[in-house]
């Protein structure tokens, strides 16, 4: 497996922004390349990777979406690719960047998270989205 630019250094982004990074990987082996799993070093990263095998001399794309809402300053992330490669069981790619705050107003990560949570849940749930709770078979509790 050959990965184009496996180690990247991005320019600074504004806190709360999202960054999409696409890694192009080629199958340089003689057998079809199968990507079993791709794992990120942070929960702030969503990953989309090929579910089908990649034929010899063909390529696939791993799309990494990073959300900077909970970070500030220098950040570094690792993406681990588990595949049927000959040399290693896994391969790692890396990217880093600086997350900077706005000079006019800086939301804390809780404000950013709550706004995004409300936007994602809007229309899917009825009632107050800030009320969280749980239930057991016998009682219902709201905290």
C-alpha positions in Angstrom: 0.0 0.0 0.0 1.3 3.4 -1.0 -0.2 6.5 0.6 0.2 9.9 -1.0 1.5 12.4 1.6 1.0 10.4 4.7 2.4 13.1 7.0 0.8 16.5 6.6 1.1 19.9 8.3 -1.9 22.2 7.7 -2.1 25.9 8.0 -3.9 27.3 11.1 -7.7 27.2 11.2 -10.2 29.1 13.3 -11.6 27.3 16.3 -15.0 25.8 15.5 -14.1 25.3 11.9 -14.0 21.9 10.2 -11.1 20.5 8.0 -11.5 17.8 5.5 -8.5 15.8 4.5 -8.4 13.2 1.8 -5.7 10.5 1.7 -5.2 8.7 -1.6 -3.8 5.2 -1.3 -2.7 2.9 -4.0 -2.6 -0.9 -4.0 1.0 -1.8 -5.1 0.6 -5.4 -4.1 -0.3 -8.4 -6.3 -3.5 -9.2 -4.4 -6.6 -7.0 -3.8 -6.1 -4.6 -0.9 -8.8 -4.9 1.8 -9.1 -2.1 4.3 -10.5 -3.7 7.5 -10.8 -0.6 9.7 -9.5 2.9 10.0 -9.3 4.4 13.5 -8.6 8.0 14.6 -6.6 9.1 17.6 -9.4 11.5 18.6 -13.2 11.4 18.8 -13.3 14.8 17.0 -12.5 13.0 13.7 -15.0 11.2 11.4 -13.6 8.8 8.8 -15.0 7.4 5.6 -13.0 4.6 3.9 -13.5 2.1 1.1 -15.6 -0.8 2.0 -14.8 -2.7 -1.3 -11.4 -4.2 -2.0 -9.0 -2.2 -4.1 -7.5 -4.0 -7.1 -3.9 -4.1 -8.1 -2.6 -0.7 -9.3 -5.9 0.9 -8.4 -6.6 3.5 -5.7 -9.0 4.3 -2.9 -9.7 7.4 -0.8 -9.8 7.8 2.9 -11.8 10.9 3.9 -11.0 12.4 7.3 -13.3 15.1 8.7 -11.9 17.0 11.7 -14.0 19.3 13.9 -11.9 21.8 15.8 -14.6 22.9 18.3 -12.9 21.3 21.4 -9.3 22.1 20.5 -7.1 25.1 20.7 -3.4 25.6 19.9 -1.2 23.0 18.3 -2.9 19.6 17.7 -1.6 16.4 16.2 -3.6 13.4 15.1 -2.9 9.9 14.0 -5.0 7.8 11.7 -4.4 4.0 11.9 -5.3 1.9 8.8 -5.8 -1.8 9.3 -5.4 -3.7 6.1 -4.1 -6.9 4.5 -0.7 -5.5 3.8 2.4 -7.7 3.5 4.9 -5.8 5.8 2.7 -4.5 8.6 -0.7 -5.2 10.1 -1.4 -1.5 10.3 -0.2 1.7 8.7 -0.4 5.1 10.3 -0.8 8.5 8.7 -0.5 11.8 10.6 -1.6 15.4 10.3 -1.1 18.5 12.6 -2.2 22.1 12.7 -2.8 25.0 14.9 -6.3 25.9 16.0 -6.6 29.7 16.7 -9.4 31.7 18.3 -11.2 34.6 16.8 -9.9 38.0 17.9 -13.5 39.3 18.2 -15.3 36.6 20.2 -14.2 33.3 21.4 -16.9 30.7 22.1 -15.9 28.0 24.6 -16.3 24.4 23.4 -19.5 23.9 25.3 -21.2 26.7 23.4 -20.1 25.4 20.1 -21.0 21.8 21.0 -24.5 22.8 22.2 -25.2 24.8 19.0 -24.2 21.8 16.8 -26.1 19.4 18.9 -29.2 21.4 18.7 -28.8 21.8 14.9 -28.3 18.0 14.4 -31.2 17.1 16.6 -33.6 19.8 15.4 -36.7 18.3 13.9 -35.8 14.8 15.1 -36.9 15.2 18.8 -39.7 17.0 20.5 -39.3 19.0 23.6 -36.4 20.7 25.3 -33.1 19.5 23.8 -31.2 20.5 26.9 -33.1 18.1 29.2 -31.2 14.9 29.4 -32.2 11.9 31.3 -32.5 8.2 31.4 -35.0 5.6 32.4 -35.1 2.1 33.8 -38.0 -0.3 33.7 -39.6 1.3 36.7 -38.7 5.0 36.9 -37.8 8.0 34.7 -35.2 10.5 35.8 -34.4 13.9 34.4 -31.1 15.6 35.4 
